[in-house]
Amino acid sequence: MTTHSRRRPLLLAAALLLLASPLQGGQALAEGREGAQRQQAEAMAKLTTQQRQQYFAARRDLEQRQSSQRLEALKESEGCVLKARDAAAVERCQKQYIRKGREARRSQMNQLAELQRRFNLPGWGGERGGEKEGNQQPGKAKSESKKGV
């Protein structure tokens, strides 16, 4: 028996064990999500009404900028595809659109994380990791640097 043929039953058994117990993993994820929501709620509850309003105003601005960027990227992709003369050119357009989308998503997550740090909030609105950094006072805008947020 070769090394590969000896490992195959072990790998199969490990895969079956993982597939047989999705409830445990799902339950742990649900509990983690609930814990994160509780932390978010507690942090938001500590903010004043004015700070909450400032946070959501900044969040709306961020969402509007992101929406405009997505529409612009779609418009650029449309122009590229309309000019394409063959399938290879269309494929290059697709790849460029996907690459730009990934870059935009990375930037958007960084901007959201910065906004959360500014208000001393753990991960909020889809950000993973829920880091609670920031030595600033909640709601104090970085008027000096305003890093796109």
C-alpha positions as CSV (number, residue, x, y, z in Angstrom):
1,M,0.0,0.0,0.0
2,T,1.4,3.4,-0.9
3,T,1.4,6.4,1.3
4,H,-1.4,8.1,-0.6
5,S,-3.6,5.1,-0.5
6,R,-3.1,4.8,3.3
7,R,-4.0,8.5,3.8
8,R,-7.1,8.4,1.6
9,P,-9.3,6.5,4.2
10,L,-8.2,8.9,6.9
11,L,-9.0,12.0,4.7
12,L,-12.4,10.5,3.8
13,A,-13.2,9.8,7.5
14,A,-12.2,13.4,8.5
15,A,-14.3,14.8,5.7
16,L,-17.3,12.7,6.8
17,L,-16.9,13.8,10.4
18,L,-16.9,17.4,9.3
19,L,-20.0,17.0,7.2
20,A,-21.8,15.0,9.9
21,S,-21.5,17.8,12.5
22,P,-22.6,21.1,10.8
23,L,-24.9,21.9,13.7
24,Q,-22.1,22.3,16.2
25,G,-20.2,24.7,13.9
26,G,-23.4,26.6,13.0
27,Q,-24.3,26.9,16.6
28,A,-20.9,28.3,17.5
29,L,-21.2,30.8,14.7
30,A,-24.7,31.8,15.9
31,E,-23.5,32.3,19.5
32,G,-20.5,34.3,18.3
33,R,-22.8,36.5,16.2
34,E,-25.1,37.0,19.2
35,G,-22.1,37.9,21.4
36,A,-20.9,40.4,18.8
37,Q,-24.3,42.0,18.5
38,R,-24.5,42.3,22.3
39,Q,-21.1,44.1,22.3
40,Q,-22.2,46.4,19.5
41,A,-25.5,47.2,21.3
42,E,-23.6,47.9,24.6
43,A,-21.1,50.2,22.8
44,M,-23.8,52.0,20.9
45,A,-25.9,52.5,24.1
46,K,-22.9,54.3,25.7
47,L,-23.0,57.0,23.0
48,T,-25.0,60.1,23.5
49,T,-28.0,60.8,21.2
50,Q,-25.9,63.4,19.4
51,Q,-23.0,60.9,18.9
52,R,-25.4,58.3,17.6
53,Q,-26.8,60.9,15.1
54,Q,-23.2,61.8,14.0
55,Y,-22.3,58.2,13.5
56,F,-25.4,57.4,11.3
57,A,-24.9,60.7,9.4
58,A,-21.3,59.6,8.7
59,R,-22.5,56.1,7.8
60,R,-25.0,57.5,5.4
61,D,-22.4,59.6,3.7
62,L,-20.1,56.6,3.4
63,E,-22.9,54.5,1.9
64,Q,-23.7,57.2,-0.6
65,R,-20.1,57.5,-1.7
66,Q,-19.8,53.8,-2.1
67,S,-23.0,53.6,-4.1
68,S,-21.7,56.3,-6.4
69,Q,-18.5,54.4,-6.8
70,R,-20.3,51.2,-7.7
71,L,-22.4,53.0,-10.3
72,E,-19.3,54.6,-11.8
73,A,-17.5,51.3,-12.0
74,L,-20.6,49.8,-13.8
75,K,-20.6,52.6,-16.2
76,E,-16.9,52.1,-17.0
77,S,-17.5,48.4,-17.4
78,E,-20.3,49.1,-19.8
79,G,-18.2,51.4,-21.9
80,C,-15.4,48.8,-22.0
81,V,-17.7,46.0,-23.1
82,L,-19.4,48.1,-25.7
83,K,-16.0,48.9,-27.3
84,A,-14.8,45.3,-27.1
85,R,-14.4,43.6,-30.5
86,D,-14.1,40.0,-29.3
87,A,-14.6,37.6,-26.4
88,A,-11.0,38.1,-25.1
89,A,-11.6,41.9,-24.9
90,V,-14.9,41.3,-23.0
91,E,-13.0,39.0,-20.7
92,R,-10.4,41.7,-20.0
93,C,-13.3,44.1,-19.2
94,Q,-14.7,41.6,-16.8
95,K,-11.4,41.0,-15.0
96,Q,-10.9,44.7,-14.7
97,Y,-14.4,45.2,-13.3
98,I,-13.8,42.4,-10.8
99,R,-10.4,43.7,-9.8
100,K,-11.8,47.2,-9.2
101,G,-14.7,45.8,-7.2
102,R,-12.3,44.0,-4.9
103,E,-10.2,47.1,-4.4
104,A,-13.3,49.2,-3.7
105,R,-14.6,46.6,-1.2
106,R,-11.2,46.6,0.6
107,S,-11.3,50.4,0.7
108,Q,-14.9,50.4,1.9
109,M,-14.2,48.0,4.7
110,N,-11.2,50.2,5.8
111,Q,-13.3,53.3,5.8
112,L,-16.0,51.6,7.8
113,A,-13.5,50.3,10.3
114,E,-12.1,53.8,10.7
115,L,-15.6,55.2,11.3
116,Q,-16.2,52.5,13.9
117,R,-12.9,53.3,15.6
118,R,-13.7,57.0,15.6
119,F,-16.8,56.2,17.7
120,N,-15.2,53.4,19.7
121,L,-17.6,50.8,18.3
122,P,-16.8,47.1,17.8
123,G,-17.4,45.6,14.3
124,W,-20.6,47.0,13.1
125,G,-22.6,46.6,9.9
126,G,-20.9,43.5,8.5
127,E,-17.3,44.1,9.5
128,R,-15.6,41.0,10.9
129,G,-13.3,41.0,13.8
130,G,-15.0,43.5,16.0
131,E,-11.8,45.2,17.1
132,K,-12.3,47.9,19.7
133,E,-9.5,50.3,19.2
134,G,-9.3,54.0,19.3
135,N,-8.1,56.3,22.1
136,Q,-10.3,59.1,20.8
137,Q,-13.4,60.3,22.5
138,P,-16.5,58.9,20.8
139,G,-18.0,61.2,18.2
140,K,-14.9,63.4,17.9
141,A,-14.4,63.7,14.2
142,K,-10.9,63.8,12.8
143,S,-11.4,67.2,11.2
144,E,-7.7,67.6,10.7
145,S,-7.2,64.5,8.6
146,K,-10.7,63.3,7.4
147,K,-9.3,60.2,5.8
148,G,-12.3,59.8,3.4
149,V,-14.7,59.3,6.3
